[in-house]
Amino acid sequence: MLTPCQLKQIAELVHREVVPATGCTEPAAVALTVAYAASLLEDRAQLSRVEVLLSANMLKNALGVGIPGTSMFGIPIAIALGVILARPEKQLELLDCFSCEELQRAKQLVDSGLITIGLKEGEGIDKLYVEALLEDTAGHCARAVLCRTHTGLTELELDGVPQQASRQKVETEREGAPCPEQDTDIRLNFDLVYEYSLTGPIEDMDFIYEAAQQNKRASEYSLEHSCGHQLGKMMQSDLGKQFFGNTVLSQMLTYTSSACDARMDGAPVTVMSNSGSGNQGISSMLPVLTFAEHQGATREQATRALMLSSLIVIYIKQQLGRLSCLCGMVVSGVGTACALTYLLGGTRDQAIGAIKNMIGNVAGMICDGAKPSCSLKASTGVGSAMIAALLSMQGQVVTGNEGIVDEDIDRCISNLAELGREGMALTDQHVLKIMTSKKAKAAAH
């Protein structure tokens, strides 16, 4: 039985990790870092330098994704909006609202040539790292560093002087929310995740049901408009129905991919993210919510399933890290498979079996940045999760003799995290090399 302390710690952890985000979280984090620095300068209209240094993973994830409300893609416009808006208290919702005049000023800043973007290199640089340096014509220089998490401000300086007071002001404006990834975070294992999700106080979980509804609204927006690769619309078309039918799986694919299409295309929608990723939040919640509704599950059953899926993602990301070469759709797919098994009436062992089946199937899917085609990867994760759950319900489970799967479920999760964190590091470098060389060739032409 979980102790009162464990119940409190897990509830607080989920609230820190499942938060609203407008647009892709990587360019949003870049804009946020710039906004911290910009907020320190009195005259942002007289800038002489705007330099942003990014870790390789941040650069990769922000290169090709749409920025909400701009009809533009990539990092420069996100930086420019961070300068113009300069409202760091909005955190990852910084890009959710700006005027036409503010957008025009941001576009002018992009065109001015003042913005430079570089790769932060050196020993010990976290995979999630953003450094912004802004200088005005009067010689004042503001610097901000975000590290480890998408909202984790670690340094804030004006003319070389630390601005702790400004940082405390921002934290206060965030309604007293604690800094993410605190040292006091409880370290999860499968038993903690499973027991909390199935037996924890339901009143502490209700917000996760509302979070899923928020993500469903993003899907509905996408289906009403033309976003990204329009995978959801294809599923609902005559052609899609001819080959996929109108099944619960087709509906799961429709809602999940549509929300991802909207985010990656830069649609003006806010979703509930998980562990710093909006797509992880979408793809760990929407297939579960859709399946629960199809099964006629009660609100409590749906809520506990959503919590199970979301907590599995948080558990894996505690070991994997915020950014890696392992696609987040693998991680959310593991959570989904486990939750679907619960909704099918499966036992704890069958839920474990679904996780093993999922890891035995799609563990090698790479992350090659945030972009519209992420919706396709999301659909792969959803379909694989359904297969994993149904196989486990039939007693078919990938064994510990196969690949990276281990008989012990926590060791199995650890193997997946190690693969993504360390084993795919060289792959990560090659992915970035390919992506940046394409950009260089395009610029040359």
ZATITI-362490 format. One line per 4 residues: number of its first residue (from 0); their letters; for each residue x, y negated, z of N, C-alpha, C. Coordinates in steps of 0.05 Angstrom, whole numbers. Layout:
NUM> a> X Y Z X Y Z X Y Z | ...
end
This chain:
0> mltp> 17 24 0 0 0 0 18 -25 0 | 10 -44 -16 26 -69 -18 22 -85 8 | 44 -98 16 43 -115 40 31 -142 32 | 21 -158 52 11 -185 46 32 -202 32
4> cqlk> 57 -198 40 79 -214 28 83 -206 -1 | 82 -181 -8 84 -172 -35 61 -182 -52 | 37 -181 -41 14 -191 -56 17 -221 -63 | 27 -236 -43 31 -265 -47 53 -270 -68
8> qiae> 75 -255 -66 97 -259 -84 90 -253 -113 | 75 -231 -117 68 -223 -144 48 -243 -156 | 29 -252 -140 9 -271 -149 23 -297 -158 | 42 -307 -141 57 -331 -148 74 -327 -173
12> lvhr> 86 -304 -175 103 -298 -199 86 -300 -225 | 63 -287 -225 46 -287 -249 38 -316 -256 | 31 -331 -235 23 -359 -240 46 -376 -252 | 70 -369 -245 93 -383 -256 99 -375 -285
16> evvp> 93 -350 -291 101 -339 -317 79 -342 -338 | 54 -343 -330 32 -345 -349 22 -374 -348 | 32 -390 -366 27 -419 -365 19 -429 -393 | 6 -452 -395 -2 -463 -421 22 -473 -437
20> atgc> 20 -470 -463 41 -480 -481 28 -488 -507 | 36 -512 -517 26 -521 -543 49 -519 -563 | 44 -503 -584 65 -498 -604 85 -477 -594 | 103 -470 -611 124 -450 -604 140 -461 -580
24> tepa> 146 -443 -561 159 -453 -536 188 -461 -540 | 202 -452 -561 229 -460 -565 231 -490 -574 | 218 -498 -596 219 -526 -602 206 -544 -581 | 186 -533 -567 173 -547 -545 194 -552 -523
28> aval> 211 -532 -517 231 -535 -497 252 -555 -506 | 259 -556 -532 277 -575 -543 266 -603 -539 | 240 -607 -547 228 -633 -544 227 -641 -514 | 222 -622 -497 221 -628 -468 248 -638 -458
32> tvay> 269 -625 -466 296 -633 -457 302 -661 -466 | 296 -667 -491 300 -693 -502 283 -714 -487 | 259 -706 -481 241 -725 -467 252 -732 -439 | 264 -712 -425 277 -718 -400 298 -740 -403
36> aasl> 315 -737 -423 336 -756 -427 325 -783 -436 | 306 -782 -454 294 -807 -465 280 -823 -443 | 268 -809 -424 253 -823 -402 272 -840 -385 | 298 -836 -387 317 -851 -370 325 -877 -384
40> ledr> 321 -880 -410 330 -903 -424 308 -924 -426 | 315 -949 -421 294 -970 -421 286 -978 -449 | 305 -978 -468 299 -987 -495 304 -964 -515 | 285 -947 -518 288 -924 -537 287 -932 -566
44> aqls> 279 -958 -571 277 -967 -599 304 -974 -610 | 324 -976 -592 351 -984 -600 371 -961 -596 | 366 -938 -607 384 -916 -603 406 -916 -624 | 429 -907 -615 452 -905 -634 461 -876 -637
48> rvev> 450 -858 -621 458 -830 -622 437 -812 -609 | 430 -791 -623 412 -770 -612 425 -744 -620 | 438 -731 -600 452 -706 -605 440 -684 -588 | 434 -661 -601 423 -638 -587 440 -614 -592
52> llsa> 449 -601 -571 465 -576 -573 448 -553 -563 | 448 -531 -579 431 -509 -573 447 -483 -572 | 438 -464 -555 450 -437 -556 441 -424 -582 | 455 -403 -589 448 -390 -615 419 -380 -616
56> nmlk> 410 -368 -594 383 -358 -593 362 -380 -595 | 367 -403 -582 348 -425 -585 348 -436 -613 | 371 -438 -625 373 -447 -653 357 -428 -671 | 361 -403 -668 348 -382 -684 317 -385 -682
60> nalg> 308 -388 -657 279 -387 -653 265 -413 -660 | 280 -434 -664 267 -460 -669 270 -469 -698 | 285 -454 -714 291 -463 -741 267 -464 -760 | 250 -444 -759 230 -442 -780 201 -442 -772
64> vgip> 195 -454 -749 168 -453 -738 154 -480 -741 | 128 -480 -745 113 -504 -748 110 -520 -722 | 110 -546 -724 107 -564 -700 78 -575 -701 | 63 -571 -679 35 -579 -678 30 -607 -687
68> gtsm> 10 -611 -704 0 -637 -711 18 -653 -730 | 38 -640 -741 58 -655 -758 58 -646 -787 | 49 -622 -793 52 -609 -819 82 -606 -826 | 99 -605 -806 127 -602 -810 138 -579 -794
72> fgip> 161 -569 -803 173 -545 -791 201 -552 -781 | 209 -539 -759 237 -540 -750 243 -559 -728 | 269 -562 -722 278 -576 -698 278 -606 -699 | 286 -619 -722 288 -648 -721 263 -663 -713
76> iaia> 240 -655 -723 215 -669 -715 208 -664 -686 | 215 -640 -675 211 -635 -647 228 -654 -630 | 253 -657 -638 271 -676 -624 260 -704 -625 | 253 -713 -649 243 -740 -652 218 -745 -635
80> lgvi> 200 -726 -634 176 -730 -617 183 -731 -588 | 203 -715 -580 213 -717 -552 222 -744 -545 | 236 -757 -564 246 -784 -559 223 -804 -557 | 205 -802 -576 183 -822 -578 163 -818 -555
84> larp> 156 -794 -548 136 -789 -527 148 -793 -499 | 172 -781 -494 186 -786 -469 169 -781 -444 | 153 -760 -445 135 -754 -422 141 -726 -412 | 164 -722 -399 171 -695 -390 152 -682 -370
88> ekql> 136 -699 -357 117 -688 -337 97 -669 -351 | 94 -671 -377 75 -654 -391 86 -626 -397 | 111 -623 -392 124 -597 -395 119 -585 -422 | 111 -559 -424 108 -546 -450 83 -554 -465
92> elld> 67 -572 -453 45 -584 -467 51 -612 -478 | 77 -618 -479 86 -644 -488 76 -651 -516 | 75 -631 -534 68 -636 -562 38 -632 -567 | 22 -633 -547 -7 -627 -551 -22 -652 -560
96> cfsc> -11 -676 -557 -26 -699 -564 -8 -723 -569 | -10 -734 -593 5 -759 -599 -10 -773 -621 | -6 -799 -623 -21 -815 -642 -7 -814 -670 | -22 -823 -690 -11 -825 -717 13 -844 -717
100> eelq> 11 -865 -701 33 -885 -700 58 -872 -687 | 54 -856 -667 77 -843 -654 89 -822 -673 | 73 -808 -688 84 -789 -708 99 -803 -729 | 89 -826 -738 103 -841 -759 130 -851 -749
104> rakq> 131 -860 -724 157 -868 -712 176 -845 -710 | 165 -822 -703 182 -798 -701 194 -790 -729 | 177 -792 -750 186 -786 -777 208 -806 -785 | 205 -831 -778 225 -851 -784 251 -845 -770
108> lvds> 250 -835 -746 274 -827 -731 288 -804 -745 | 272 -785 -755 284 -762 -770 298 -772 -794 | 285 -791 -809 297 -802 -833 321 -820 -829 | 324 -830 -804 345 -849 -799 373 -837 -799
112> glit> 375 -811 -796 401 -797 -796 415 -798 -769 | 401 -809 -749 413 -810 -722 414 -783 -708 | 397 -765 -715 395 -739 -701 416 -720 -712 | 431 -709 -694 449 -687 -701 443 -663 -683
116> iglk> 446 -639 -695 440 -614 -681 464 -596 -683 | 473 -586 -661 497 -569 -661 493 -544 -644 | 512 -526 -648 512 -500 -633 529 -503 -608 | 518 -497 -585 533 -498 -560 548 -472 -557
120> egeg> 574 -473 -557 590 -449 -556 607 -450 -531 | 618 -426 -524 635 -424 -501 627 -402 -483 | 644 -395 -464 639 -374 -445 616 -381 -426 | 599 -362 -421 579 -366 -400 555 -383 -408
124> idkl> 552 -389 -434 528 -404 -443 504 -385 -443 | 483 -393 -429 459 -376 -428 446 -375 -456 | 432 -353 -461 418 -350 -486 397 -371 -490 | 387 -382 -468 367 -404 -469 381 -429 -458
128> yvea> 390 -445 -476 405 -469 -468 399 -492 -487 | 393 -515 -476 388 -539 -492 402 -563 -478 | 417 -578 -492 430 -602 -481 424 -625 -499 | 414 -647 -488 407 -671 -503 423 -694 -493
132> lled> 435 -709 -512 450 -733 -506 440 -756 -523 | 430 -776 -509 418 -800 -523 434 -824 -514 | 441 -841 -533 456 -865 -528 443 -888 -542 | 440 -911 -528 429 -935 -540 450 -955 -548
136> tagh> 443 -976 -562 462 -995 -572 475 -1011 -550 | 463 -1011 -527 476 -1025 -504 497 -1008 -490 | 500 -983 -499 521 -966 -488 512 -947 -466 | 486 -948 -460 476 -930 -439 472 -902 -451
140> cara> 480 -881 -436 479 -854 -445 463 -837 -426 | 442 -823 -436 426 -805 -419 432 -776 -428 | 433 -759 -409 439 -731 -415 420 -713 -399 | 410 -692 -412 393 -673 -398 401 -645 -408
144> vlcr> 400 -626 -389 406 -598 -396 383 -580 -385 | 373 -563 -403 353 -543 -395 366 -516 -399 | 363 -498 -379 377 -473 -381 361 -451 -367 | 364 -426 -377 352 -402 -367 323 -398 -372
148> thtg> 307 -419 -368 278 -418 -373 270 -441 -390 | 246 -439 -402 237 -460 -421 230 -486 -407 | 229 -487 -381 224 -512 -366 245 -516 -345 | 267 -501 -346 286 -501 -324 307 -523 -326
152> ltel> 300 -548 -319 318 -570 -319 340 -565 -299 | 365 -567 -308 388 -562 -289 405 -587 -285 | 406 -605 -305 422 -629 -303 407 -652 -316 | 409 -675 -303 397 -700 -313 414 -723 -304
156> eldg> 425 -738 -324 445 -759 -317 439 -784 -334 | 445 -807 -322 445 -832 -336 472 -845 -332 | 487 -850 -353 514 -861 -352 532 -845 -333 | 529 -819 -334 545 -801 -318 537 -798 -289
160> vpqq> 515 -812 -281 506 -810 -253 482 -792 -252 | 483 -771 -235 460 -753 -232 435 -768 -224 | 412 -761 -236 387 -774 -230 368 -756 -215 | 375 -748 -191 359 -729 -176 332 -741 -170
164> asrq> 330 -767 -166 304 -779 -159 285 -776 -183 | 295 -779 -207 278 -776 -231 268 -748 -233 | 286 -729 -228 278 -701 -229 257 -694 -209 | 260 -705 -184 240 -700 -163 213 -712 -171
168> kvet> 214 -735 -184 189 -748 -193 174 -730 -213 | 189 -719 -231 177 -701 -251 164 -677 -237 | 179 -665 -218 168 -642 -204 143 -648 -189 | 142 -673 -178 118 -681 -163 94 -684 -182
172> ereg> 100 -696 -206 79 -700 -226 68 -674 -237 | 84 -652 -234 75 -626 -243 58 -613 -221 | 47 -628 -203 28 -619 -183 41 -599 -164 | 67 -604 -158 80 -588 -138 87 -560 -148
176> apcp> 86 -555 -174 92 -528 -184 121 -521 -179 | 127 -498 -168 155 -490 -162 170 -486 -188 | 196 -490 -187 213 -485 -210 212 -456 -218 | 209 -449 -243 208 -421 -252 233 -406 -246
180> eqdt> 230 -380 -243 252 -361 -240 268 -368 -214 | 254 -373 -193 268 -379 -168 282 -354 -158 | 302 -358 -140 316 -335 -129 298 -318 -112 | 275 -329 -103 257 -314 -86 237 -297 -101
184> dirl> 239 -297 -128 221 -281 -144 223 -251 -136 | 201 -238 -133 201 -210 -126 210 -194 -151 | 227 -175 -147 237 -158 -169 217 -135 -173 | 206 -134 -196 184 -115 -201 195 -87 -208
188> nfdl> 178 -67 -203 182 -40 -214 155 -30 -222 | 153 -7 -235 128 2 -246 107 6 -223 | 115 18 -201 96 23 -180 84 -3 -169 | 100 -24 -166 89 -50 -157 70 -61 -177
192> vyey> 77 -60 -203 60 -71 -224 33 -56 -225 | 34 -30 -224 10 -13 -227 -8 -16 -203 | 3 -15 -179 -13 -17 -155 -26 -45 -152 | -10 -66 -158 -22 -93 -155 -45 -96 -175
196> sltg> -40 -88 -200 -60 -92 -221 -86 -77 -215 | -84 -53 -204 -108 -37 -200 -121 -41 -172 | -106 -50 -153 -117 -52 -125 -115 -80 -113 | -100 -98 -125 -97 -125 -114 -123 -140 -113
200> pied> -124 -162 -97 -149 -178 -94 -157 -189 -121 | -181 -182 -130 -190 -191 -157 -193 -221 -158 | -199 -234 -136 -201 -263 -137 -175 -277 -143 | -152 -263 -138 -126 -274 -145 -119 -270 -175
204> mdfi> -135 -254 -188 -129 -248 -216 -148 -261 -236 | -168 -275 -227 -189 -285 -245 -177 -304 -266 | -156 -318 -259 -144 -337 -278 -134 -323 -303 | -126 -297 -301 -114 -283 -324 -136 -277 -344
208> yeaa> -161 -273 -335 -184 -270 -353 -189 -296 -368 | -188 -318 -353 -192 -344 -366 -169 -351 -385 | -145 -342 -379 -122 -345 -397 -127 -331 -423 | -137 -307 -421 -143 -291 -446 -165 -305 -463
212> qqnk> -184 -317 -450 -205 -331 -464 -193 -356 -478 | -174 -369 -466 -160 -391 -478 -146 -382 -504 | -133 -359 -503 -120 -349 -526 -139 -340 -548 | -163 -331 -540 -183 -323 -559 -193 -348 -574
216> rase> -194 -370 -561 -202 -395 -575 -182 -403 -596 | -156 -397 -592 -136 -402 -612 -141 -385 -637 | -150 -360 -632 -157 -342 -654 -180 -352 -670 | -200 -361 -656 -224 -371 -669 -218 -396 -686
220> ysle> -200 -413 -675 -192 -436 -691 -179 -427 -717 | -161 -408 -715 -146 -398 -738 -165 -386 -759 | -185 -371 -750 -204 -358 -768 -222 -379 -782 | -225 -402 -770 -241 -423 -782 -225 -441 -801
224> hscg> -198 -439 -799 -181 -455 -816 -163 -436 -832 | -143 -447 -845 -124 -431 -860 -96 -435 -848 | -88 -416 -831 -63 -418 -816 -44 -396 -823 | -19 -403 -827 1 -383 -831 -4 -364 -855
228> hqlg> 0 -338 -850 -4 -318 -871 -33 -308 -871 | -50 -318 -853 -78 -312 -853 -84 -282 -852 | -68 -269 -835 -71 -240 -832 -99 -233 -821 | -108 -248 -801 -134 -243 -790 -156 -246 -811
232> kmmq> -154 -266 -828 -174 -270 -849 -174 -247 -868 | -150 -237 -874 -148 -214 -892 -162 -190 -880 | -159 -186 -854 -172 -163 -841 -202 -165 -843 | -212 -189 -843 -241 -193 -844 -253 -195 -872
236> sdlg> -235 -196 -892 -244 -198 -919 -255 -172 -929 | -267 -172 -953 -277 -148 -965 -255 -128 -969 | -232 -138 -978 -209 -120 -983 -199 -107 -957 | -198 -123 -935 -189 -113 -910 -208 -92 -899
240> kqff> -234 -98 -901 -254 -79 -891 -255 -54 -907 | -248 -56 -933 -248 -32 -950 -229 -11 -940 | -206 -21 -930 -185 -2 -922 -181 1 -892 | -189 -19 -877 -187 -18 -848 -214 -14 -834
244> gntv> -235 -19 -848 -262 -17 -836 -267 -39 -816 | -288 -36 -801 -295 -56 -780 -294 -42 -753 | -271 -34 -745 -267 -18 -721 -256 -36 -699 | -254 -24 -675 -243 -40 -653 -213 -46 -659
248> lsqm> -199 -28 -672 -171 -33 -678 -169 -56 -698 | -186 -57 -718 -185 -79 -738 -191 -105 -724 | -209 -105 -704 -216 -130 -689 -192 -138 -672 | -178 -119 -660 -155 -125 -644 -133 -137 -661
252> ltyt> -129 -126 -685 -109 -137 -703 -117 -165 -712 | -143 -169 -717 -153 -195 -727 -148 -217 -707 | -157 -213 -682 -155 -234 -662 -126 -240 -654 | -110 -219 -651 -83 -223 -643 -67 -237 -665
256> ssac> -68 -227 -689 -52 -240 -711 -62 -268 -717 | -88 -273 -715 -98 -300 -720 -87 -321 -701 | -86 -314 -676 -75 -333 -656 -46 -338 -661 | -31 -317 -668 -2 -320 -675 1 -337 -700
260> darm> -16 -333 -720 -15 -349 -744 -19 -378 -738 | -38 -384 -721 -43 -412 -713 -19 -425 -700 | -7 -412 -681 16 -423 -666 40 -427 -684 | 46 -407 -700 71 -408 -716 68 -428 -739
264> dgap> 44 -434 -747 39 -452 -769 38 -481 -759 | 39 -485 -732 38 -512 -721 10 -523 -718 | -10 -505 -715 -37 -514 -710 -39 -527 -682 | -57 -547 -679 -60 -561 -653 -75 -544 -632
268> vtvm> -63 -522 -624 -76 -505 -605 -58 -500 -581 | -69 -498 -558 -54 -491 -534 -62 -462 -526 | -41 -446 -520 -46 -419 -512 -33 -414 -485 | -40 -392 -472 -27 -384 -447 -4 -366 -454
272> snsg> 20 -374 -447 44 -359 -454 50 -339 -431 | 70 -322 -437 79 -303 -417 110 -302 -418 | 123 -308 -396 152 -308 -394 165 -325 -416 | 153 -348 -420 164 -368 -439 157 -364 -468
276> sgnq> 139 -345 -474 132 -340 -502 102 -340 -505 | 93 -358 -523 64 -359 -529 55 -334 -543 | 71 -324 -562 64 -300 -576 62 -276 -558 | 80 -274 -538 78 -253 -518 52 -255 -502
280> giss> 44 -280 -495 19 -283 -481 -4 -275 -497 | -4 -283 -523 -26 -275 -541 -28 -245 -544 | -5 -233 -551 -5 -204 -559 -6 -185 -535 | -3 -196 -511 -7 -179 -487 -35 -181 -476
284> mlpv> -50 -202 -485 -77 -206 -475 -99 -200 -495 | -97 -211 -520 -119 -209 -538 -127 -181 -547 | -108 -163 -553 -117 -136 -559 -130 -122 -536 | -121 -128 -511 -133 -117 -487 -161 -128 -483
288> ltfa> -164 -154 -485 -190 -166 -482 -210 -156 -503 | -201 -154 -528 -218 -145 -549 -227 -116 -545 | -208 -99 -537 -215 -71 -531 -234 -69 -508 | -229 -84 -487 -246 -84 -463 -275 -91 -470
292> ehqg> -278 -112 -486 -304 -121 -494 -318 -99 -511 | -303 -87 -529 -315 -65 -545 -324 -42 -529 | -308 -36 -507 -315 -13 -490 -337 -19 -470 | -346 -43 -469 -366 -51 -449 -355 -51 -421
296> atre> -329 -57 -418 -317 -58 -391 -328 -81 -375 | -329 -78 -349 -338 -100 -332 -317 -121 -332 | -324 -145 -322 -304 -166 -321 -281 -158 -303 | -286 -144 -281 -265 -136 -264 -246 -116 -278
300> qatr> -257 -97 -292 -241 -78 -307 -224 -92 -328 | -236 -111 -342 -221 -126 -362 -199 -142 -349 | -205 -155 -327 -186 -171 -313 -162 -155 -303 | -167 -132 -292 -146 -115 -282 -129 -104 -305
304> alml> -141 -98 -327 -126 -89 -351 -108 -111 -362 | -119 -136 -362 -103 -159 -371 -80 -164 -352 | -84 -161 -327 -63 -164 -307 -42 -143 -311 | -50 -118 -316 -31 -97 -319 -13 -102 -344
308> ssli> -25 -109 -366 -10 -115 -390 9 -139 -385 | -1 -160 -373 15 -184 -368 38 -179 -349 | 33 -164 -328 54 -158 -309 76 -139 -320 | 68 -121 -338 88 -104 -351 107 -121 -367
312> viyi> 96 -141 -381 113 -159 -396 133 -174 -378 | 122 -184 -356 139 -199 -337 161 -181 -326 | 153 -156 -319 172 -136 -309 195 -131 -329 | 188 -127 -354 209 -121 -374 227 -146 -378
316> kqql> 214 -170 -379 229 -194 -384 248 -201 -361 | 241 -192 -337 259 -197 -314 287 -184 -320 | 287 -162 -334 312 -148 -341 323 -156 -368 | 305 -161 -387 314 -167 -414 324 -195 -417
320> grls> 312 -214 -402 319 -242 -405 299 -256 -423 | 299 -283 -422 279 -299 -437 282 -294 -468 | 307 -295 -478 312 -292 -506 331 -269 -512 | 326 -255 -533 343 -233 -541 338 -227 -570
324> clcg> 352 -206 -580 347 -197 -608 324 -177 -610 | 313 -170 -587 290 -151 -586 264 -168 -589 | 248 -161 -609 224 -176 -614 205 -174 -590 | 193 -197 -583 175 -198 -561 150 -181 -565
328> mvvs> 144 -174 -590 121 -158 -596 124 -129 -586 | 150 -121 -584 155 -95 -571 148 -96 -542 | 156 -117 -528 151 -120 -500 121 -122 -494 | 107 -139 -509 78 -142 -505 63 -116 -513
332> gvgt> 74 -102 -533 62 -77 -541 63 -56 -520 | 85 -56 -505 87 -37 -482 65 -43 -461 | 62 -69 -455 41 -77 -436 14 -70 -446 | 8 -75 -472 -17 -68 -483 -23 -39 -482
336> acal> -4 -22 -489 -7 7 -489 -15 17 -462 | -2 6 -441 -8 15 -414 -37 6 -406 | -44 -18 -413 -71 -29 -407 -93 -14 -422 | -88 -7 -447 -108 7 -462 -114 35 -450
340> tyll> -92 47 -440 -95 73 -427 -113 71 -402 | -109 50 -387 -126 45 -363 -155 42 -372 | -160 26 -393 -187 21 -402 -200 47 -413 | -184 65 -423 -194 91 -433 -199 111 -410
344> ggtr> -194 102 -385 -199 120 -362 -175 137 -356 | -152 130 -367 -128 146 -363 -117 144 -334 | -101 164 -328 -88 165 -301 -62 149 -302 | -50 147 -278 -24 134 -276 -4 148 -294
348> dqai> -3 174 -294 16 189 -311 11 184 -341 | -14 182 -348 -21 177 -376 -13 148 -384 | -15 129 -365 -6 102 -371 24 102 -375 | 39 117 -358 68 120 -362 74 132 -389
352> gaik> 59 153 -396 63 166 -422 59 147 -445 | 40 128 -443 36 109 -465 60 90 -468 | 71 82 -445 95 66 -446 118 80 -460 | 122 106 -453 144 121 -465 139 124 -495
356> nmig> 114 129 -503 108 131 -531 114 106 -546 | 108 84 -534 113 57 -546 143 53 -550 | 158 58 -529 187 54 -530 200 73 -550 | 189 97 -551 199 117 -570 193 110 -599
360> nvag> 176 90 -603 168 83 -631 181 58 -641 | 178 35 -628 185 9 -640 207 -6 -625 | 223 9 -610 244 -5 -593 264 -21 -609 | 267 -15 -635 288 -29 -650 279 -53 -666
364> micd> 254 -62 -663 245 -85 -678 260 -110 -671 | 272 -123 -691 289 -147 -685 273 -172 -683 | 283 -192 -669 273 -219 -669 290 -235 -689 | 278 -245 -710 293 -262 -729 280 -290 -729
368> gakp> 275 -299 -704 265 -327 -701 235 -328 -701 | 225 -351 -691 197 -356 -691 189 -368 -718 | 168 -357 -730 160 -366 -756 133 -353 -763 | 119 -362 -784 92 -352 -790 90 -321 -792
372> scsl> 111 -308 -801 109 -278 -804 110 -264 -777 | 112 -278 -755 109 -265 -729 82 -252 -725 | 62 -262 -740 35 -249 -738 36 -221 -749 | 53 -215 -768 55 -189 -779 68 -170 -758
376> kast> 88 -180 -744 101 -164 -723 81 -159 -700 | 65 -179 -694 45 -176 -673 26 -153 -680 | 18 -152 -706 -1 -130 -714 13 -103 -712 | 39 -102 -718 53 -77 -714 53 -68 -685
380> gvgs> 57 -87 -667 57 -81 -639 30 -71 -629 | 9 -83 -639 -19 -76 -631 -25 -48 -641 | -20 -43 -666 -26 -16 -678 -10 6 -664 | 15 0 -658 32 20 -645 23 25 -616
384> amia> 13 4 -603 3 7 -576 -22 25 -575 | -39 22 -595 -63 39 -596 -55 69 -600 | -36 73 -618 -27 100 -623 -14 112 -598 | 2 96 -584 16 105 -560 -4 113 -538
388> alls> -25 97 -535 -45 102 -515 -61 127 -521 | -70 129 -546 -87 152 -554 -71 179 -552 | -46 178 -561 -29 202 -559 -26 211 -530 | -21 191 -512 -18 198 -484 -43 210 -472
392> mqgq> -66 199 -480 -92 210 -470 -96 238 -480 | -83 246 -501 -85 273 -511 -62 291 -501 | -46 280 -483 -25 296 -470 1 297 -486 | 3 280 -507 27 279 -524 45 256 -516
396> vvtg> 68 261 -505 86 240 -495 114 245 -504 | 128 224 -513 156 226 -520 172 233 -495 | 189 254 -498 203 264 -474 229 250 -469 | 240 256 -446 266 245 -439 289 256 -455
400> negi> 284 276 -472 305 286 -489 306 271 -516 | 288 252 -519 286 238 -545 295 209 -543 | 316 202 -558 325 174 -561 331 161 -534 | 321 136 -531 328 121 -506 307 125 -484
404> vded> 287 142 -490 266 147 -470 278 164 -447 | 270 158 -423 279 173 -399 255 183 -385 | 258 206 -370 236 217 -355 226 197 -334 | 245 183 -321 238 163 -301 229 137 -314
408> idrc> 205 127 -308 194 105 -322 210 79 -318 | 220 74 -294 236 50 -289 262 51 -304 | 274 75 -306 298 79 -321 293 75 -351 | 269 83 -360 261 80 -387 259 50 -394
412> isnl> 246 35 -377 244 6 -381 272 -7 -381 | 289 2 -363 316 -8 -361 332 -3 -387 | 328 21 -398 342 27 -423 333 9 -446 | 307 3 -447 297 -15 -468 309 -43 -464
416> aelg> 310 -52 -439 321 -79 -434 350 -80 -440 | 365 -59 -433 394 -59 -439 399 -59 -469 | 383 -44 -484 385 -44 -513 382 -72 -524 | 361 -86 -516 356 -113 -526 375 -134 -516
420> regm> 384 -131 -492 401 -151 -479 430 -149 -488 | 440 -124 -490 469 -120 -495 473 -105 -522 | 458 -84 -526 463 -68 -550 458 -82 -576 | 440 -101 -576 433 -115 -601 446 -142 -603
424> altd> 466 -147 -587 480 -174 -587 493 -180 -613 | 507 -160 -625 520 -164 -651 499 -168 -673 | 477 -153 -671 456 -157 -691 445 -186 -690 | 443 -196 -665 434 -224 -661 451 -244 -676
428> qhvl> 477 -240 -675 496 -258 -688 493 -257 -719 | 489 -232 -729 485 -230 -758 459 -241 -767 | 438 -238 -751 412 -250 -758 415 -281 -760 | 428 -293 -741 431 -322 -741 449 -331 -765
432> kimt> 470 -315 -771 487 -321 -793 471 -321 -819 | 454 -301 -823 438 -300 -847 419 -324 -849 | 406 -330 -826 386 -351 -826 399 -378 -832 | 421 -384 -819 434 -410 -823 447 -413 -850
436> skka> 456 -390 -862 468 -392 -889 446 -398 -909 | 422 -387 -904 399 -394 -922 393 -424 -921 | 394 -435 -897 388 -464 -894 410 -480 -908 | 435 -471 -905 457 -486 -918 454 -485 -948
440> kaaa> 447 -462 -959 444 -460 -988 421 -477 -998 | 399 -477 -982 376 -494 -990 383 -523 -990 | 399 -531 -970 407 -560 -968 425 -568 -991 | 442 -549 -1000 460 -554 -1021 446 -558 -1048
444> h> 422 -546 -1050 407 -549 -1075 386 -571 -1073
end
